[in-house]
Amino acid sequence: MAEEQLISLAAAISNQEEETVALADLVPDSQVSVRTQRSSLETDLGEALARLTPRLRDVLVSRFVIGESCAEIARRHERTEQCISGWIRQAVRNVRDYLSEPEFSEPLSPA
């Protein structure tokens, strides 16, 4: 791009209403946008987790937030690792479904 075609975001320009504005005022702050998106995702995840049964929520949080292994969770719930893996898959599927179409989601429960 030719140097004379570059405009600084801080440079003042006149808009159609003859007001002087800076381009930076018209471009959304990417940090604010990222924070807003993250906050929205946290809210959506919180709602999706709240819709899970307590057992599915427990195994999902235990596995992905706390970092417990399926074997550790299985011992606590007195189930097999395969059973816990199935519960985790079901919980992930339910959360994914909720996040993809929240307005159509029903209360989530194990299969």
Jmol script that loads the backbone (N, CA, C; Angstrom):
load data "model"
ATOM      1  N   MET A   1       0.846  -1.178   0.000  1.00  0.00           N
ATOM      2  CA  MET A   1       0.000   0.000   0.000  1.00  0.00           C
ATOM      3  C   MET A   1       0.889   1.238   0.000  1.00  0.00           C
ATOM      4  N   ALA A   2       0.521   2.207  -0.771  1.00  0.00           N
ATOM      5  CA  ALA A   2       1.307   3.431  -0.823  1.00  0.00           C
ATOM      6  C   ALA A   2       1.159   4.177   0.492  1.00  0.00           C
ATOM      7  N   GLU A   3       2.246   4.808   0.934  1.00  0.00           N
ATOM      8  CA  GLU A   3       2.254   5.480   2.229  1.00  0.00           C
ATOM      9  C   GLU A   3       1.181   6.554   2.319  1.00  0.00           C
ATOM     10  N   GLU A   4       0.912   7.247   1.206  1.00  0.00           N
ATOM     11  CA  GLU A   4      -0.097   8.307   1.259  1.00  0.00           C
ATOM     12  C   GLU A   4      -1.519   7.754   1.396  1.00  0.00           C
ATOM     13  N   GLN A   5      -1.718   6.455   1.163  1.00  0.00           N
ATOM     14  CA  GLN A   5      -3.036   5.853   1.307  1.00  0.00           C
ATOM     15  C   GLN A   5      -3.300   5.354   2.728  1.00  0.00           C
ATOM     16  N   LEU A   6      -2.264   5.260   3.535  1.00  0.00           N
ATOM     17  CA  LEU A   6      -2.432   4.799   4.903  1.00  0.00           C
ATOM     18  C   LEU A   6      -2.978   5.915   5.779  1.00  0.00           C
ATOM     19  N   ILE A   7      -3.951   5.583   6.594  1.00  0.00           N
ATOM     20  CA  ILE A   7      -4.517   6.559   7.525  1.00  0.00           C
ATOM     21  C   ILE A   7      -4.344   5.997   8.920  1.00  0.00           C
ATOM     22  N   SER A   8      -3.848   6.797   9.813  1.00  0.00           N
ATOM     23  CA  SER A   8      -3.690   6.383  11.194  1.00  0.00           C
ATOM     24  C   SER A   8      -5.058   6.258  11.834  1.00  0.00           C
ATOM     25  N   LEU A   9      -5.200   5.241  12.710  1.00  0.00           N
ATOM     26  CA  LEU A   9      -6.462   5.089  13.434  1.00  0.00           C
ATOM     27  C   LEU A   9      -6.719   6.278  14.348  1.00  0.00           C
ATOM     28  N   ALA A  10      -5.664   6.968  14.732  1.00  0.00           N
ATOM     29  CA  ALA A  10      -5.827   8.130  15.611  1.00  0.00           C
ATOM     30  C   ALA A  10      -6.104   9.406  14.828  1.00  0.00           C
ATOM     31  N   ALA A  11      -5.963   9.369  13.517  1.00  0.00           N
ATOM     32  CA  ALA A  11      -6.156  10.570  12.706  1.00  0.00           C
ATOM     33  C   ALA A  11      -7.622  10.977  12.693  1.00  0.00           C
ATOM     34  N   ALA A  12      -7.858  12.249  12.850  1.00  0.00           N
ATOM     35  CA  ALA A  12      -9.228  12.773  12.838  1.00  0.00           C
ATOM     36  C   ALA A  12      -9.691  12.919  11.404  1.00  0.00           C
ATOM     37  N   ILE A  13     -10.930  12.491  11.151  1.00  0.00           N
ATOM     38  CA  ILE A  13     -11.518  12.648   9.817  1.00  0.00           C
ATOM     39  C   ILE A  13     -12.923  13.212  10.003  1.00  0.00           C
ATOM     40  N   SER A  14     -13.481  13.753   8.925  1.00  0.00           N
ATOM     41  CA  SER A  14     -14.853  14.278   8.975  1.00  0.00           C
ATOM     42  C   SER A  14     -15.790  13.210   8.431  1.00  0.00           C
ATOM     43  N   ASN A  15     -16.899  13.017   9.143  1.00  0.00           N
ATOM     44  CA  ASN A  15     -17.887  12.058   8.647  1.00  0.00           C
ATOM     45  C   ASN A  15     -18.941  12.799   7.831  1.00  0.00           C
ATOM     46  N   GLN A  16     -19.999  12.116   7.427  1.00  0.00           N
ATOM     47  CA  GLN A  16     -21.016  12.725   6.567  1.00  0.00           C
ATOM     48  C   GLN A  16     -21.768  13.854   7.255  1.00  0.00           C
ATOM     49  N   GLU A  17     -21.836  13.825   8.569  1.00  0.00           N
ATOM     50  CA  GLU A  17     -22.535  14.885   9.307  1.00  0.00           C
ATOM     51  C   GLU A  17     -21.585  16.029   9.658  1.00  0.00           C
ATOM     52  N   GLU A  18     -20.413  16.045   9.056  1.00  0.00           N
ATOM     53  CA  GLU A  18     -19.401  17.073   9.277  1.00  0.00           C
ATOM     54  C   GLU A  18     -18.873  17.096  10.703  1.00  0.00           C
ATOM     55  N   GLU A  19     -18.986  15.961  11.413  1.00  0.00           N
ATOM     56  CA  GLU A  19     -18.374  15.844  12.726  1.00  0.00           C
ATOM     57  C   GLU A  19     -16.986  15.250  12.535  1.00  0.00           C
ATOM     58  N   THR A  20     -16.078  15.657  13.382  1.00  0.00           N
ATOM     59  CA  THR A  20     -14.737  15.107  13.314  1.00  0.00           C
ATOM     60  C   THR A  20     -14.646  13.929  14.272  1.00  0.00           C
ATOM     61  N   VAL A  21     -14.218  12.783  13.733  1.00  0.00           N
ATOM     62  CA  VAL A  21     -14.074  11.570  14.532  1.00  0.00           C
ATOM     63  C   VAL A  21     -12.753  10.907  14.185  1.00  0.00           C
ATOM     64  N   ALA A  22     -12.281  10.089  15.091  1.00  0.00           N
ATOM     65  CA  ALA A  22     -11.071   9.305  14.832  1.00  0.00           C
ATOM     66  C   ALA A  22     -11.507   7.897  14.446  1.00  0.00           C
ATOM     67  N   LEU A  23     -10.794   7.282  13.527  1.00  0.00           N
ATOM     68  CA  LEU A  23     -11.118   5.920  13.113  1.00  0.00           C
ATOM     69  C   LEU A  23     -11.081   4.955  14.303  1.00  0.00           C
ATOM     70  N   ALA A  24     -10.198   5.212  15.241  1.00  0.00           N
ATOM     71  CA  ALA A  24     -10.087   4.339  16.413  1.00  0.00           C
ATOM     72  C   ALA A  24     -11.395   4.300  17.202  1.00  0.00           C
ATOM     73  N   ASP A  25     -12.169   5.383  17.124  1.00  0.00           N
ATOM     74  CA  ASP A  25     -13.453   5.411  17.823  1.00  0.00           C
ATOM     75  C   ASP A  25     -14.502   4.548  17.130  1.00  0.00           C
ATOM     76  N   LEU A  26     -14.276   4.253  15.867  1.00  0.00           N
ATOM     77  CA  LEU A  26     -15.232   3.471  15.095  1.00  0.00           C
ATOM     78  C   LEU A  26     -14.912   1.981  15.083  1.00  0.00           C
ATOM     79  N   VAL A  27     -13.684   1.630  15.427  1.00  0.00           N
ATOM     80  CA  VAL A  27     -13.252   0.230  15.435  1.00  0.00           C
ATOM     81  C   VAL A  27     -13.429  -0.315  16.841  1.00  0.00           C
ATOM     82  N   PRO A  28     -14.160  -1.440  16.988  1.00  0.00           N
ATOM     83  CA  PRO A  28     -14.329  -1.980  18.340  1.00  0.00           C
ATOM     84  C   PRO A  28     -12.997  -2.407  18.945  1.00  0.00           C
ATOM     85  N   ASP A  29     -12.857  -2.191  20.222  1.00  0.00           N
ATOM     86  CA  ASP A  29     -11.656  -2.595  20.947  1.00  0.00           C
ATOM     87  C   ASP A  29     -11.619  -4.124  20.994  1.00  0.00           C
ATOM     88  N   SER A  30     -10.592  -4.716  20.415  1.00  0.00           N
ATOM     89  CA  SER A  30     -10.514  -6.179  20.354  1.00  0.00           C
ATOM     90  C   SER A  30     -10.433  -6.800  21.740  1.00  0.00           C
ATOM     91  N   GLN A  31      -9.816  -6.113  22.699  1.00  0.00           N
ATOM     92  CA  GLN A  31      -9.726  -6.652  24.056  1.00  0.00           C
ATOM     93  C   GLN A  31     -11.108  -6.692  24.711  1.00  0.00           C
ATOM     94  N   VAL A  32     -11.896  -5.676  24.493  1.00  0.00           N
ATOM     95  CA  VAL A  32     -13.252  -5.650  25.035  1.00  0.00           C
ATOM     96  C   VAL A  32     -14.074  -6.749  24.383  1.00  0.00           C
ATOM     97  N   SER A  33     -13.917  -6.902  23.070  1.00  0.00           N
ATOM     98  CA  SER A  33     -14.655  -7.932  22.341  1.00  0.00           C
ATOM     99  C   SER A  33     -14.303  -9.321  22.847  1.00  0.00           C
ATOM    100  N   VAL A  34     -13.021  -9.578  23.070  1.00  0.00           N
ATOM    101  CA  VAL A  34     -12.580 -10.880  23.578  1.00  0.00           C
ATOM    102  C   VAL A  34     -13.145 -11.113  24.974  1.00  0.00           C
ATOM    103  N   ARG A  35     -13.091 -10.095  25.833  1.00  0.00           N
ATOM    104  CA  ARG A  35     -13.633 -10.230  27.189  1.00  0.00           C
ATOM    105  C   ARG A  35     -15.138 -10.490  27.148  1.00  0.00           C
ATOM    106  N   THR A  36     -15.838  -9.792  26.271  1.00  0.00           N
ATOM    107  CA  THR A  36     -17.283  -9.977  26.141  1.00  0.00           C
ATOM    108  C   THR A  36     -17.597 -11.382  25.656  1.00  0.00           C
ATOM    109  N   GLN A  37     -16.854 -11.850  24.659  1.00  0.00           N
ATOM    110  CA  GLN A  37     -17.069 -13.203  24.150  1.00  0.00           C
ATOM    111  C   GLN A  37     -16.770 -14.238  25.222  1.00  0.00           C
ATOM    112  N   ARG A  38     -15.676 -14.054  25.954  1.00  0.00           N
ATOM    113  CA  ARG A  38     -15.311 -14.996  27.017  1.00  0.00           C
ATOM    114  C   ARG A  38     -16.391 -15.012  28.098  1.00  0.00           C
ATOM    115  N   SER A  39     -16.880 -13.838  28.470  1.00  0.00           N
ATOM    116  CA  SER A  39     -17.928 -13.754  29.486  1.00  0.00           C
ATOM    117  C   SER A  39     -19.197 -14.451  29.010  1.00  0.00           C
ATOM    118  N   SER A  40     -19.541 -14.256  27.752  1.00  0.00           N
ATOM    119  CA  SER A  40     -20.719 -14.900  27.182  1.00  0.00           C
ATOM    120  C   SER A  40     -20.552 -16.414  27.162  1.00  0.00           C
ATOM    121  N   LEU A  41     -19.379 -16.889  26.789  1.00  0.00           N
ATOM    122  CA  LEU A  41     -19.107 -18.324  26.772  1.00  0.00           C
ATOM    123  C   LEU A  41     -19.180 -18.901  28.183  1.00  0.00           C
ATOM    124  N   GLU A  42     -18.619 -18.184  29.164  1.00  0.00           N
ATOM    125  CA  GLU A  42     -18.681 -18.659  30.552  1.00  0.00           C
ATOM    126  C   GLU A  42     -20.122 -18.756  31.027  1.00  0.00           C
ATOM    127  N   THR A  43     -20.935 -17.780  30.654  1.00  0.00           N
ATOM    128  CA  THR A  43     -22.350 -17.815  31.025  1.00  0.00           C
ATOM    129  C   THR A  43     -23.046 -18.995  30.368  1.00  0.00           C
ATOM    130  N   ASP A  44     -22.792 -19.186  29.074  1.00  0.00           N
ATOM    131  CA  ASP A  44     -23.401 -20.302  28.348  1.00  0.00           C
ATOM    132  C   ASP A  44     -22.951 -21.644  28.915  1.00  0.00           C
ATOM    133  N   LEU A  45     -21.659 -21.769  29.235  1.00  0.00           N
ATOM    134  CA  LEU A  45     -21.163 -23.017  29.827  1.00  0.00           C
ATOM    135  C   LEU A  45     -21.787 -23.256  31.189  1.00  0.00           C
ATOM    136  N   GLY A  46     -21.903 -22.203  31.974  1.00  0.00           N
ATOM    137  CA  GLY A  46     -22.536 -22.332  33.285  1.00  0.00           C
ATOM    138  C   GLY A  46     -23.969 -22.819  33.165  1.00  0.00           C
ATOM    139  N   GLU A  47     -24.694 -22.277  32.201  1.00  0.00           N
ATOM    140  CA  GLU A  47     -26.075 -22.704  31.984  1.00  0.00           C
ATOM    141  C   GLU A  47     -26.130 -24.155  31.509  1.00  0.00           C
ATOM    142  N   ALA A  48     -25.221 -24.531  30.611  1.00  0.00           N
ATOM    143  CA  ALA A  48     -25.190 -25.910  30.113  1.00  0.00           C
ATOM    144  C   ALA A  48     -24.867 -26.878  31.252  1.00  0.00           C
ATOM    145  N   LEU A  49     -23.901 -26.522  32.098  1.00  0.00           N
ATOM    146  CA  LEU A  49     -23.552 -27.388  33.234  1.00  0.00           C
ATOM    147  C   LEU A  49     -24.710 -27.480  34.225  1.00  0.00           C
ATOM    148  N   ALA A  50     -25.415 -26.390  34.422  1.00  0.00           N
ATOM    149  CA  ALA A  50     -26.541 -26.392  35.359  1.00  0.00           C
ATOM    150  C   ALA A  50     -27.666 -27.303  34.887  1.00  0.00           C
ATOM    151  N   ARG A  51     -27.749 -27.518  33.590  1.00  0.00           N
ATOM    152  CA  ARG A  51     -28.804 -28.365  33.040  1.00  0.00           C
ATOM    153  C   ARG A  51     -28.459 -29.851  33.103  1.00  0.00           C
ATOM    154  N   LEU A  52     -27.207 -30.168  33.376  1.00  0.00           N
ATOM    155  CA  LEU A  52     -26.812 -31.573  33.527  1.00  0.00           C
ATOM    156  C   LEU A  52     -27.326 -32.120  34.848  1.00  0.00           C
ATOM    157  N   THR A  53     -27.463 -33.435  34.908  1.00  0.00           N
ATOM    158  CA  THR A  53     -27.774 -34.050  36.192  1.00  0.00           C
ATOM    159  C   THR A  53     -26.563 -33.864  37.099  1.00  0.00           C
ATOM    160  N   PRO A  54     -26.761 -33.921  38.413  1.00  0.00           N
ATOM    161  CA  PRO A  54     -25.610 -33.759  39.315  1.00  0.00           C
ATOM    162  C   PRO A  54     -24.492 -34.769  39.022  1.00  0.00           C
ATOM    163  N   ARG A  55     -24.842 -35.996  38.699  1.00  0.00           N
ATOM    164  CA  ARG A  55     -23.817 -37.008  38.429  1.00  0.00           C
ATOM    165  C   ARG A  55     -23.017 -36.673  37.173  1.00  0.00           C
ATOM    166  N   LEU A  56     -23.704 -36.296  36.089  1.00  0.00           N
ATOM    167  CA  LEU A  56     -22.986 -35.947  34.863  1.00  0.00           C
ATOM    168  C   LEU A  56     -22.133 -34.708  35.061  1.00  0.00           C
ATOM    169  N   ARG A  57     -22.656 -33.731  35.783  1.00  0.00           N
ATOM    170  CA  ARG A  57     -21.886 -32.513  36.070  1.00  0.00           C
ATOM    171  C   ARG A  57     -20.643 -32.859  36.878  1.00  0.00           C
ATOM    172  N   ASP A  58     -20.799 -33.731  37.886  1.00  0.00           N
ATOM    173  CA  ASP A  58     -19.670 -34.133  38.723  1.00  0.00           C
ATOM    174  C   ASP A  58     -18.574 -34.808  37.905  1.00  0.00           C
ATOM    175  N   VAL A  59     -18.942 -35.758  37.053  1.00  0.00           N
ATOM    176  CA  VAL A  59     -17.899 -36.468  36.309  1.00  0.00           C
ATOM    177  C   VAL A  59     -17.235 -35.552  35.289  1.00  0.00           C
ATOM    178  N   LEU A  60     -18.004 -34.661  34.674  1.00  0.00           N
ATOM    179  CA  LEU A  60     -17.424 -33.743  33.688  1.00  0.00           C
ATOM    180  C   LEU A  60     -16.452 -32.773  34.353  1.00  0.00           C
ATOM    181  N   VAL A  61     -16.868 -32.177  35.455  1.00  0.00           N
ATOM    182  CA  VAL A  61     -15.992 -31.239  36.177  1.00  0.00           C
ATOM    183  C   VAL A  61     -14.791 -31.975  36.752  1.00  0.00           C
ATOM    184  N   SER A  62     -15.021 -33.159  37.308  1.00  0.00           N
ATOM    185  CA  SER A  62     -13.914 -33.932  37.886  1.00  0.00           C
ATOM    186  C   SER A  62     -12.872 -34.263  36.832  1.00  0.00           C
ATOM    187  N   ARG A  63     -13.321 -34.617  35.647  1.00  0.00           N
ATOM    188  CA  ARG A  63     -12.382 -35.031  34.591  1.00  0.00           C
ATOM    189  C   ARG A  63     -11.663 -33.837  33.968  1.00  0.00           C
ATOM    190  N   PHE A  64     -12.404 -32.809  33.574  1.00  0.00           N
ATOM    191  CA  PHE A  64     -11.812 -31.732  32.770  1.00  0.00           C
ATOM    192  C   PHE A  64     -11.393 -30.504  33.555  1.00  0.00           C
ATOM    193  N   VAL A  65     -11.971 -30.267  34.707  1.00  0.00           N
ATOM    194  CA  VAL A  65     -11.579 -29.098  35.503  1.00  0.00           C
ATOM    195  C   VAL A  65     -10.584 -29.506  36.581  1.00  0.00           C
ATOM    196  N   ILE A  66     -10.943 -30.535  37.341  1.00  0.00           N
ATOM    197  CA  ILE A  66     -10.069 -30.983  38.428  1.00  0.00           C
ATOM    198  C   ILE A  66      -8.924 -31.840  37.891  1.00  0.00           C
ATOM    199  N   GLY A  67      -9.187 -32.578  36.814  1.00  0.00           N
ATOM    200  CA  GLY A  67      -8.136 -33.383  36.195  1.00  0.00           C
ATOM    201  C   GLY A  67      -8.052 -34.809  36.705  1.00  0.00           C
ATOM    202  N   GLU A  68      -9.102 -35.279  37.336  1.00  0.00           N
ATOM    203  CA  GLU A  68      -9.092 -36.657  37.811  1.00  0.00           C
ATOM    204  C   GLU A  68      -9.154 -37.620  36.628  1.00  0.00           C
ATOM    205  N   SER A  69      -8.588 -38.794  36.823  1.00  0.00           N
ATOM    206  CA  SER A  69      -8.658 -39.822  35.784  1.00  0.00           C
ATOM    207  C   SER A  69     -10.008 -40.519  35.862  1.00  0.00           C
ATOM    208  N   CYS A  70     -10.353 -41.238  34.796  1.00  0.00           N
ATOM    209  CA  CYS A  70     -11.590 -42.020  34.807  1.00  0.00           C
ATOM    210  C   CYS A  70     -11.540 -43.075  35.912  1.00  0.00           C
ATOM    211  N   ALA A  71     -10.357 -43.610  36.175  1.00  0.00           N
ATOM    212  CA  ALA A  71     -10.207 -44.618  37.231  1.00  0.00           C
ATOM    213  C   ALA A  71     -10.521 -44.020  38.599  1.00  0.00           C
ATOM    214  N   GLU A  72     -10.044 -42.816  38.864  1.00  0.00           N
ATOM    215  CA  GLU A  72     -10.318 -42.156  40.143  1.00  0.00           C
ATOM    216  C   GLU A  72     -11.809 -41.869  40.308  1.00  0.00           C
ATOM    217  N   ILE A  73     -12.413 -41.375  39.245  1.00  0.00           N
ATOM    218  CA  ILE A  73     -13.852 -41.073  39.299  1.00  0.00           C
ATOM    219  C   ILE A  73     -14.644 -42.363  39.469  1.00  0.00           C
ATOM    220  N   ALA A  74     -14.233 -43.416  38.779  1.00  0.00           N
ATOM    221  CA  ALA A  74     -14.919 -44.709  38.862  1.00  0.00           C
ATOM    222  C   ALA A  74     -14.888 -45.253  40.285  1.00  0.00           C
ATOM    223  N   ARG A  75     -13.746 -45.148  40.948  1.00  0.00           N
ATOM    224  CA  ARG A  75     -13.653 -45.613  42.336  1.00  0.00           C
ATOM    225  C   ARG A  75     -14.618 -44.850  43.240  1.00  0.00           C
ATOM    226  N   ARG A  76     -14.673 -43.545  43.053  1.00  0.00           N
ATOM    227  CA  ARG A  76     -15.543 -42.723  43.887  1.00  0.00           C
ATOM    228  C   ARG A  76     -17.023 -43.068  43.669  1.00  0.00           C
ATOM    229  N   HIS A  77     -17.388 -43.359  42.432  1.00  0.00           N
ATOM    230  CA  HIS A  77     -18.786 -43.666  42.110  1.00  0.00           C
ATOM    231  C   HIS A  77     -19.078 -45.174  42.136  1.00  0.00           C
ATOM    232  N   GLU A  78     -18.050 -45.956  42.447  1.00  0.00           N
ATOM    233  CA  GLU A  78     -18.175 -47.414  42.482  1.00  0.00           C
ATOM    234  C   GLU A  78     -18.725 -47.959  41.170  1.00  0.00           C
ATOM    235  N   ARG A  79     -18.106 -47.525  40.082  1.00  0.00           N
ATOM    236  CA  ARG A  79     -18.459 -47.945  38.730  1.00  0.00           C
ATOM    237  C   ARG A  79     -17.180 -48.312  37.989  1.00  0.00           C
ATOM    238  N   THR A  80     -17.339 -48.830  36.771  1.00  0.00           N
ATOM    239  CA  THR A  80     -16.170 -49.161  35.945  1.00  0.00           C
ATOM    240  C   THR A  80     -15.686 -47.911  35.218  1.00  0.00           C
ATOM    241  N   GLU A  81     -14.437 -47.956  34.769  1.00  0.00           N
ATOM    242  CA  GLU A  81     -13.910 -46.840  33.985  1.00  0.00           C
ATOM    243  C   GLU A  81     -14.719 -46.657  32.704  1.00  0.00           C
ATOM    244  N   GLN A  82     -15.152 -47.766  32.105  1.00  0.00           N
ATOM    245  CA  GLN A  82     -15.941 -47.694  30.879  1.00  0.00           C
ATOM    246  C   GLN A  82     -17.260 -46.970  31.132  1.00  0.00           C
ATOM    247  N   CYS A  83     -17.873 -47.229  32.282  1.00  0.00           N
ATOM    248  CA  CYS A  83     -19.112 -46.545  32.636  1.00  0.00           C
ATOM    249  C   CYS A  83     -18.861 -45.042  32.768  1.00  0.00           C
ATOM    250  N   ILE A  84     -17.798 -44.683  33.443  1.00  0.00           N
ATOM    251  CA  ILE A  84     -17.464 -43.254  33.627  1.00  0.00           C
ATOM    252  C   ILE A  84     -17.173 -42.602  32.279  1.00  0.00           C
ATOM    253  N   SER A  85     -16.442 -43.308  31.408  1.00  0.00           N
ATOM    254  CA  SER A  85     -16.164 -42.774  30.068  1.00  0.00           C
ATOM    255  C   SER A  85     -17.454 -42.514  29.315  1.00  0.00           C
ATOM    256  N   GLY A  86     -18.417 -43.414  29.458  1.00  0.00           N
ATOM    257  CA  GLY A  86     -19.721 -43.215  28.820  1.00  0.00           C
ATOM    258  C   GLY A  86     -20.450 -42.014  29.387  1.00  0.00           C
ATOM    259  N   TRP A  87     -20.405 -41.855  30.711  1.00  0.00           N
ATOM    260  CA  TRP A  87     -21.044 -40.688  31.327  1.00  0.00           C
ATOM    261  C   TRP A  87     -20.404 -39.393  30.833  1.00  0.00           C
ATOM    262  N   ILE A  88     -19.083 -39.415  30.733  1.00  0.00           N
ATOM    263  CA  ILE A  88     -18.372 -38.216  30.263  1.00  0.00           C
ATOM    264  C   ILE A  88     -18.766 -37.903  28.830  1.00  0.00           C
ATOM    265  N   ARG A  89     -18.796 -38.925  27.973  1.00  0.00           N
ATOM    266  CA  ARG A  89     -19.209 -38.704  26.577  1.00  0.00           C
ATOM    267  C   ARG A  89     -20.623 -38.132  26.520  1.00  0.00           C
ATOM    268  N   GLN A  90     -21.516 -38.672  27.341  1.00  0.00           N
ATOM    269  CA  GLN A  90     -22.894 -38.181  27.363  1.00  0.00           C
ATOM    270  C   GLN A  90     -22.939 -36.728  27.829  1.00  0.00           C
ATOM    271  N   ALA A  91     -22.195 -36.402  28.867  1.00  0.00           N
ATOM    272  CA  ALA A  91     -22.177 -35.033  29.386  1.00  0.00           C
ATOM    273  C   ALA A  91     -21.629 -34.063  28.331  1.00  0.00           C
ATOM    274  N   VAL A  92     -20.548 -34.451  27.670  1.00  0.00           N
ATOM    275  CA  VAL A  92     -19.957 -33.600  26.628  1.00  0.00           C
ATOM    276  C   VAL A  92     -20.958 -33.410  25.487  1.00  0.00           C
ATOM    277  N   ARG A  93     -21.603 -34.469  25.077  1.00  0.00           N
ATOM    278  CA  ARG A  93     -22.601 -34.394  24.002  1.00  0.00           C
ATOM    279  C   ARG A  93     -23.745 -33.460  24.411  1.00  0.00           C
ATOM    280  N   ASN A  94     -24.225 -33.586  25.647  1.00  0.00           N
ATOM    281  CA  ASN A  94     -25.314 -32.731  26.110  1.00  0.00           C
ATOM    282  C   ASN A  94     -24.904 -31.261  26.145  1.00  0.00           C
ATOM    283  N   VAL A  95     -23.700 -30.990  26.631  1.00  0.00           N
ATOM    284  CA  VAL A  95     -23.215 -29.608  26.669  1.00  0.00           C
ATOM    285  C   VAL A  95     -23.058 -29.080  25.249  1.00  0.00           C
ATOM    286  N   ARG A  96     -22.481 -29.871  24.361  1.00  0.00           N
ATOM    287  CA  ARG A  96     -22.304 -29.455  22.963  1.00  0.00           C
ATOM    288  C   ARG A  96     -23.661 -29.161  22.319  1.00  0.00           C
ATOM    289  N   ASP A  97     -24.625 -30.044  22.536  1.00  0.00           N
ATOM    290  CA  ASP A  97     -25.966 -29.828  21.979  1.00  0.00           C
ATOM    291  C   ASP A  97     -26.577 -28.540  22.516  1.00  0.00           C
ATOM    292  N   TYR A  98     -26.453 -28.323  23.810  1.00  0.00           N
ATOM    293  CA  TYR A  98     -27.003 -27.112  24.412  1.00  0.00           C
ATOM    294  C   TYR A  98     -26.348 -25.860  23.829  1.00  0.00           C
ATOM    295  N   LEU A  99     -25.031 -25.881  23.693  1.00  0.00           N
ATOM    296  CA  LEU A  99     -24.320 -24.708  23.191  1.00  0.00           C
ATOM    297  C   LEU A  99     -24.591 -24.453  21.716  1.00  0.00           C
ATOM    298  N   SER A 100     -24.920 -25.498  20.962  1.00  0.00           N
ATOM    299  CA  SER A 100     -25.181 -25.290  19.540  1.00  0.00           C
ATOM    300  C   SER A 100     -26.597 -24.799  19.291  1.00  0.00           C
ATOM    301  N   GLU A 101     -27.559 -25.177  20.155  1.00  0.00           N
ATOM    302  CA  GLU A 101     -28.941 -24.730  19.997  1.00  0.00           C
ATOM    303  C   GLU A 101     -29.589 -24.525  21.363  1.00  0.00           C
ATOM    304  N   PRO A 102     -29.154 -23.516  22.113  1.00  0.00           N
ATOM    305  CA  PRO A 102     -29.655 -23.358  23.480  1.00  0.00           C
ATOM    306  C   PRO A 102     -31.163 -23.137  23.572  1.00  0.00           C
ATOM    307  N   GLU A 103     -31.759 -22.519  22.569  1.00  0.00           N
ATOM    308  CA  GLU A 103     -33.184 -22.232  22.674  1.00  0.00           C
ATOM    309  C   GLU A 103     -34.057 -23.470  22.519  1.00  0.00           C
ATOM    310  N   PHE A 104     -33.479 -24.574  22.007  1.00  0.00           N
ATOM    311  CA  PHE A 104     -34.257 -25.790  21.814  1.00  0.00           C
ATOM    312  C   PHE A 104     -33.889 -26.893  22.796  1.00  0.00           C
ATOM    313  N   SER A 105     -32.981 -26.641  23.703  1.00  0.00           N
ATOM    314  CA  SER A 105     -32.497 -27.671  24.605  1.00  0.00           C
ATOM    315  C   SER A 105     -33.530 -28.005  25.677  1.00  0.00           C
ATOM    316  N   GLU A 106     -33.622 -29.268  25.979  1.00  0.00           N
ATOM    317  CA  GLU A 106     -34.435 -29.767  27.083  1.00  0.00           C
ATOM    318  C   GLU A 106     -33.511 -30.017  28.258  1.00  0.00           C
ATOM    319  N   PRO A 107     -34.035 -30.176  29.472  1.00  0.00           N
ATOM    320  CA  PRO A 107     -33.158 -30.528  30.603  1.00  0.00           C
ATOM    321  C   PRO A 107     -32.343 -31.762  30.256  1.00  0.00           C
ATOM    322  N   LEU A 108     -31.070 -31.716  30.573  1.00  0.00           N
ATOM    323  CA  LEU A 108     -30.147 -32.782  30.184  1.00  0.00           C
ATOM    324  C   LEU A 108     -30.062 -33.859  31.252  1.00  0.00           C
ATOM    325  N   SER A 109     -30.070 -35.098  30.811  1.00  0.00           N
ATOM    326  CA  SER A 109     -29.955 -36.227  31.737  1.00  0.00           C
ATOM    327  C   SER A 109     -29.201 -37.352  31.059  1.00  0.00           C
ATOM    328  N   PRO A 110     -28.700 -38.330  31.833  1.00  0.00           N
ATOM    329  CA  PRO A 110     -27.968 -39.425  31.219  1.00  0.00           C
ATOM    330  C   PRO A 110     -28.895 -40.286  30.381  1.00  0.00           C
ATOM    331  N   ALA A 111     -28.309 -40.944  29.387  1.00  0.00           N
ATOM    332  CA  ALA A 111     -29.083 -41.805  28.478  1.00  0.00           C
ATOM    333  C   ALA A 111     -29.571 -43.046  29.196  1.00  0.00           C
TER     334      ALA A 111
END
end "model"
wireframe off; spacefill off
backbone 0.3
color backbone group
